[in-house]
Amino acid sequence: MKPDQFSGRKKWKGLFLLIVPVVLGAAGFLVMSLWNAILPELTGLKAISFWQAVGLFVLCKILFGNFRGPGGGTPGRMGFGPGSAWERMRNATPEEREAIREEWRRRCRK
């Protein structure tokens, strides 16, 4: 490995270590602000602290999503990427397309 490659990695690592706490702090502040502005009046729940909001944010990301952003980092699951439903339909023969349509019709009638 060249010395300049190592220094580039070191910069990214330093930037990553700076960005993660800032994003986590901003998300915690947003969750805390929204929770404290809406839920105590609406439902009678208690207000939460900043650290409770950060914990709630992390818990929700673990349970309901991940940290890869929209789409979850799984190509083809949604959208128009390789392996998506649109791509499969585009590459299917007319007979395969009709079979897929019939399957969709059958499932939607239930």
Summary of the structure (lengths in Angstrom):
residues: 110
radius of gyration: 22.8
end to end distance: 59.7
largest distance: 63.3
contacts: 224
relative contact order: 0.06
helix: 72%
strand: 0%
